[in-house]
Amino acid sequence: METIQWSDFEKIDIRVGTIIDVQEFPQARRPAWRLTIDFGELGIKRSSAQVTDLYDPQQLSGRQVVAVVNFPPKQIANFFSECLVLGVYTDKKEVVLLGPERHVHNGWKVG
């Protein structure tokens, strides 16, 4: 993998937000949830997340997650995803979501 410069990392805006709504997304090619996430002063953003293998809506609602918030919106079927929720891929290609180990304010920056 290519080495990046510190200035490359500084371009990525990674923040903590709380999932406030989870909806089914039957139009997605691969199973996914439509998430609405509160990023505090940054506002509300939506994301399509392929995490249906390990998470149901009840487990996601109220959960804090880590996301990249400065990508341009990406259209997925009839939905615009405004941020990329981060996770770890298991050996079975399931996604385990990343989040802070204790509650923090929505919108706080990861560094």
Contacts in CASP RR format, 6 or more apart in sequence:
PFRMAT RR
TARGET T0000
AUTHOR 0000-0000-0000
METHOD contacts of the structure
MODEL  1
METIQWSDFEKIDIRVGTIIDVQEFPQARRPAWRLTIDFGELGIKRSSAQ
VTDLYDPQQLSGRQVVAVVNFPPKQIANFFSECLVLGVYTDKKEVVLLGP
ERHVHNGWKVG
11 70 0 8 1.000
12 68 0 8 1.000
12 70 0 8 1.000
13 68 0 8 1.000
13 69 0 8 1.000
13 70 0 8 1.000
13 109 0 8 1.000
14 66 0 8 1.000
14 67 0 8 1.000
14 68 0 8 1.000
14 69 0 8 1.000
14 86 0 8 1.000
14 109 0 8 1.000
14 110 0 8 1.000
14 111 0 8 1.000
15 39 0 8 1.000
15 42 0 8 1.000
15 66 0 8 1.000
15 67 0 8 1.000
15 69 0 8 1.000
15 107 0 8 1.000
15 108 0 8 1.000
15 109 0 8 1.000
15 110 0 8 1.000
16 39 0 8 1.000
16 64 0 8 1.000
16 65 0 8 1.000
16 66 0 8 1.000
16 67 0 8 1.000
16 99 0 8 1.000
16 100 0 8 1.000
16 104 0 8 1.000
16 105 0 8 1.000
16 106 0 8 1.000
16 107 0 8 1.000
16 108 0 8 1.000
16 110 0 8 1.000
17 37 0 8 1.000
17 38 0 8 1.000
17 39 0 8 1.000
17 40 0 8 1.000
17 64 0 8 1.000
17 65 0 8 1.000
17 66 0 8 1.000
17 67 0 8 1.000
17 106 0 8 1.000
17 107 0 8 1.000
18 37 0 8 1.000
18 38 0 8 1.000
18 62 0 8 1.000
18 63 0 8 1.000
18 64 0 8 1.000
18 65 0 8 1.000
18 106 0 8 1.000
19 35 0 8 1.000
19 36 0 8 1.000
19 37 0 8 1.000
19 60 0 8 1.000
19 61 0 8 1.000
19 62 0 8 1.000
19 63 0 8 1.000
19 64 0 8 1.000
19 65 0 8 1.000
20 36 0 8 1.000
20 37 0 8 1.000
20 38 0 8 1.000
20 44 0 8 1.000
20 61 0 8 1.000
20 62 0 8 1.000
21 35 0 8 1.000
21 36 0 8 1.000
21 61 0 8 1.000
22 33 0 8 1.000
22 34 0 8 1.000
22 35 0 8 1.000
22 36 0 8 1.000
22 57 0 8 1.000
22 60 0 8 1.000
22 61 0 8 1.000
23 33 0 8 1.000
23 34 0 8 1.000
23 36 0 8 1.000
23 57 0 8 1.000
24 33 0 8 1.000
24 34 0 8 1.000
25 31 0 8 1.000
25 32 0 8 1.000
25 33 0 8 1.000
25 34 0 8 1.000
25 48 0 8 1.000
25 77 0 8 1.000
25 79 0 8 1.000
27 77 0 8 1.000
27 78 0 8 1.000
27 79 0 8 1.000
28 48 0 8 1.000
28 50 0 8 1.000
28 76 0 8 1.000
28 77 0 8 1.000
28 79 0 8 1.000
29 77 0 8 1.000
30 50 0 8 1.000
31 50 0 8 1.000
31 52 0 8 1.000
31 53 0 8 1.000
32 48 0 8 1.000
32 49 0 8 1.000
32 50 0 8 1.000
32 51 0 8 1.000
32 52 0 8 1.000
32 76 0 8 1.000
33 48 0 8 1.000
33 49 0 8 1.000
33 51 0 8 1.000
33 52 0 8 1.000
33 55 0 8 1.000
33 57 0 8 1.000
33 60 0 8 1.000
34 46 0 8 1.000
34 47 0 8 1.000
34 48 0 8 1.000
34 79 0 8 1.000
35 46 0 8 1.000
35 47 0 8 1.000
35 48 0 8 1.000
35 49 0 8 1.000
35 60 0 8 1.000
35 85 0 8 1.000
36 44 0 8 1.000
36 45 0 8 1.000
36 46 0 8 1.000
37 44 0 8 1.000
37 45 0 8 1.000
37 46 0 8 1.000
37 47 0 8 1.000
37 65 0 8 1.000
37 67 0 8 1.000
37 83 0 8 1.000
37 85 0 8 1.000
38 44 0 8 1.000
38 106 0 8 1.000
39 45 0 8 1.000
39 67 0 8 1.000
39 69 0 8 1.000
39 83 0 8 1.000
39 106 0 8 1.000
39 107 0 8 1.000
40 105 0 8 1.000
40 106 0 8 1.000
40 107 0 8 1.000
41 107 0 8 1.000
42 69 0 8 1.000
42 107 0 8 1.000
45 67 0 8 1.000
45 69 0 8 1.000
45 82 0 8 1.000
45 83 0 8 1.000
46 79 0 8 1.000
46 80 0 8 1.000
46 81 0 8 1.000
46 82 0 8 1.000
46 83 0 8 1.000
47 67 0 8 1.000
47 81 0 8 1.000
47 82 0 8 1.000
47 83 0 8 1.000
47 84 0 8 1.000
47 85 0 8 1.000
48 76 0 8 1.000
48 79 0 8 1.000
48 81 0 8 1.000
49 85 0 8 1.000
49 95 0 8 1.000
49 97 0 8 1.000
50 95 0 8 1.000
51 60 0 8 1.000
51 85 0 8 1.000
51 95 0 8 1.000
51 97 0 8 1.000
53 92 0 8 1.000
53 94 0 8 1.000
53 95 0 8 1.000
54 94 0 8 1.000
54 95 0 8 1.000
54 96 0 8 1.000
55 97 0 8 1.000
63 97 0 8 1.000
63 99 0 8 1.000
64 99 0 8 1.000
64 100 0 8 1.000
64 103 0 8 1.000
64 104 0 8 1.000
64 106 0 8 1.000
65 85 0 8 1.000
65 86 0 8 1.000
65 97 0 8 1.000
65 98 0 8 1.000
65 99 0 8 1.000
66 85 0 8 1.000
66 86 0 8 1.000
66 87 0 8 1.000
66 97 0 8 1.000
66 98 0 8 1.000
66 99 0 8 1.000
66 100 0 8 1.000
66 110 0 8 1.000
67 83 0 8 1.000
67 84 0 8 1.000
67 85 0 8 1.000
67 86 0 8 1.000
68 83 0 8 1.000
68 84 0 8 1.000
68 86 0 8 1.000
69 82 0 8 1.000
69 83 0 8 1.000
71 82 0 8 1.000
71 83 0 8 1.000
71 84 0 8 1.000
73 80 0 8 1.000
73 81 0 8 1.000
73 82 0 8 1.000
74 80 0 8 1.000
74 81 0 8 1.000
75 81 0 8 1.000
85 97 0 8 1.000
86 97 0 8 1.000
86 98 0 8 1.000
87 95 0 8 1.000
87 96 0 8 1.000
87 97 0 8 1.000
87 98 0 8 1.000
88 95 0 8 1.000
88 96 0 8 1.000
88 98 0 8 1.000
89 95 0 8 1.000
90 96 0 8 1.000
END
